Amino acid sequence: MKKTRKPCLPAPWYPRDPEEAANFLKLSGQVKSAENVSAAVAPHAGWYYSGALAARAAAALSGGTADTVAVLGGHLPGGVKPLFAMEDGCLTPFGEMEIDTELRELVKDSVGGEEDLWADNTVEVLLPIVKNFFPAAKLLWARFPAGLSSYQTGKILAKTALSLGRRIKVLASTDLTHYGPGYGFNPRGSGAAAMEWVKTVNDRRFIEAVIDGDPREILNRAERERSACSAGAVLGALGFAEETAGEKKPEGELLDYRTSADVTGDPGGSFVGYMAFCWH
């Protein structure tokens, strides 16, 4: 019997009405797509805060053709196994996305993955956006741990897709610094000075590590500086982009950066950084 994974997040995370969701994405400030973009990074907060940036990342990824889109989430510590949705499809406001079960089983077996049994926003919040830009593509739902093994898993994903003749794209999911008393992290106090430090120092150092393409530095900055909540997803996308590019090192590009305070207009409280990023 066919199994469908239904939405678990409450409605405020993203619109359930397809017309409302489509109208949001039309107004999201999308960038022009390019055929040579193989992987991208999007934030995973509620659409009110970061949906526009997530749409920019997916739009940049949408040039060319994709048989399958792998959405790599996180919220997993290092040392655990990757998690995969084991259903046959996932329901979105724009209809169901069929899961590429053949690709999933091969990758899952290669890396010793397990079933993802938990509700988690890092993948779900991006699914309607992926369905919007890739209406005919299948889906691979996976969550990667924050460890260097995820970099190798990204390479395994690329090699497995190639062996199957799959044209695939990867959308990784992470938010950046969670700052303020609500997150128990406010080393620079509060207000405008703290906001400036997060934007120009803490988040910027993580973004620079991603641009440089150094897996260890990406992981170190995420963990030591608390500048990313799902570094494993980024490492997986980097490994995939490098393996797909072959001998040519992929070029990383920051498409956009904002914080939740840019939306709320309140830099004095708790806030989160977001980036839209791609490799080409």
N, C-alpha and C positions, 0 to 999 in steps of 0.2 A: 504494500500500500504506500502511495506517495505521501511523504511528510513535508509540510511547509512550516518554516520558522516564521512566527508571527511577531509583530513589533512588541517590544517589552517596555520601551520608554514611555513615560506619560506624554500626553499631547503637546505641552508647551515646548518640548525639545525641538519639534519640527512639525509643520502643518500636516494634518492627515487628509485634508481635502486636496484632491489633485489640482484643481484650478488655482487654489491659493498657493500651493507649492510651486506650480509653474510660473505664476506671476512673480513670486519672490525671486526665482532663479533668473527671470528675464531682467530684473532690476539689480542684479548682483554685481555689476561692474566686471563682467567677464573679459578675459584677455583672448586674443586671437590664438587659435590652436596651431600646432605645428606637428608635422608627421614624424619628426625625429625625436619627439619627447616620449621616452619609454617609461618613466616613473615620476611620481610627484608626491608631495607631502601636503596634507590638509589638516586644519584643526578640527576638533571634534566636540566643541561646546554646542549649546543650543544655537539654532540658526539665527536667533535674534542677535547673538553676540558674534558669532564667527561664520555663519552660513555663507556670507558673501565671499570670504576668503576661501572657503572650501570649494565653492563653485568656480572660483578663479583657477584653483589648482586642477580641478577636473576638466575645465574647459581647455586649459593648456595641454592636457593629456589626450584630448579627444580627436586630434588630427589623425588621419589614417584609419585603418580598420583594426578592430580588436575582436577576436572570438571570445575571449574571456578577460574580465577585469578582476585582478586580485586586490581585495581591500584588506590591508594589513593593520590590525589594531594592536593594542598593547595592554597597559595596566597590569603587567605581569613582571614579577621580579626575576632577576637572573637565576639560572639553575633549575628552572622548571621547564616542562616540555611545551612546545607550541600547541595551541588549541585550534581546532577546526570545527566549523558548523557541519554536522553530519546529516542535516536534512537534505531534501531534494531541491528545495527552493526557498527563497525568502520573500515575504510579502512587503511591498512598498506602496505608497499612495498612487504610483503610476503603474501598478500591476506587479505580478510576481517576477522575480529574477531566478531563472533556473541555475542551480549550482552545477559546476563542471565536476561531476563526481569522479570521472576518470582521472583528471589531473589531481584532484584532491587526494584520492587514494594513493597514487604514486608518490606524491610529495609527503603525505602523512606517514607512509610506511618508511620512506627514506630517512626521515628525521625523528621517528618514534613519537609522532604527535598523538594527542588525545582529543576526545570530544569536548567541545565548548558547551558547557551546560548552563552558563550564567548569563544573565542580562548584563550588557555592557554597552556603553555609548560609543566606544572608540570605532566600532564598525557600523553599528545600526544607524547612527545619525548621518552617515555618508551614503547609505544605500539609495535613498531617493535621488540624490544628486548624481550618482553613478548611473542609475536607471535613466535619468533624464538625458544624459550625454551619450550613453551607450545603450539605446533601447533594445537592441537585438543581441547584446553580448550576454554570455553566461557569467557566473560569479564564482570566485573563490573567497570564502570568508575564513580568515585566519587571524590569530593573535600571537604575536611573537614576544618572547621574554627579553628583558633588558640585559642581554649578554652577548658576547662576541659570536656565539653560535648562530645568532640570528643573521649576521652578515653572511655566513656560509649557507644558511638556509635560503637566503635570497638568491644565491648563485645556483643552488640545487633547483629552485623553482624555475629559473631561466633555462637550465639544461633540460629539465623534464619537459617543459613546454616545447622546446625545440625538438626533442625526440618524438613528440606527438604531432608536430606540425602545427602547433597552436600559435596564433598571433595574440599575445597577451600584453596588457598594460598593468602597472602596479600603482595603486594609490595608498600611500602610508598615512597613518593617523597619529598625530601627537599635538598636544598643547605645550606651551613653553612655561616660563616661570609662573608659579602660583604664589603671589606675593600678598602679604598683609596678615593681620591677626587671625582672619578666618582660616588661613592655611598654616599658621604657626611659623611663619617665615617673614621677618621684617627687619633684616640686618641694617637697613639704612633709614629706619624710622618710617615716617609717612609723609604724604604730600608730594609736591612737585619734584623735589630732589630725589625721593625714592623712585618715582615714576621714571625720571630721566636715567637713573642708574639701571633699572631693569631694562629699559629700551636700548641704551647705548653701551652697556657693559655686560650684564648677565645674559640676556637673550642674544645679544650680538656675538658674544664669544661662542655660544652654541651654534649659531647660524654660520659663523666663520669656519667652525670645525666641519660642518656638513659640506660647505663649499669646498674646503680642502680635501674632503673625502678620506679622512683618517678615522677608521672605525674605533680605535682605542680612545682617541681624543674626544670623539662624539660621546662615547659611553662615559668617559671620565668627567667631562663637563656636565653631562646630564645628572650624574650621581653626586658629584662633589659640590656642584654649584646649584643644584636643584633647578635646572633650567629646562628640563623636558620630562614629561610624565610617562612617555612611551617610546623611549629611545630604541627599543628593539625593533619597532616597526620601521623607523628611519634606517637602521642598519640593514634590515631586510631589503628595503627599497634600493639602498646604495649597492648592496651586493648584486641585486638583480640588474641594476643599471650598468654596472661595470661588466658583468658577464655578457649582457646583451650587446654592449659596445665593442667587445672583443679587444683588440690591441689599442684602440683609441680610448683614452680616458674620457669619460662623460663629463660635460661641463655643468656644474650646478648653478642655478639662478634663483635668487630671491625675487618672487613675483610681487609680494606685498607683505606688509607687517602692520599689525595693530594690537591694541589691548582691549579688554572688555571695558576699561574706563573710558576709552574713546567713544564707546556707545552710551555708557551711563552718564558720562560727564562728571564722574566723581573720582578723582585721583587720590583722595584721602583715605579711602577704605581698602578693601581687598580687591585684587584684580588679577587677570591672567593674560599672558602674552600669546599671540597667535601668528603663525606664518603660513603663507602659500609659497611653495617651492617646487622646482622641477629640475630634472636632469635632461640634457639633450646633447 
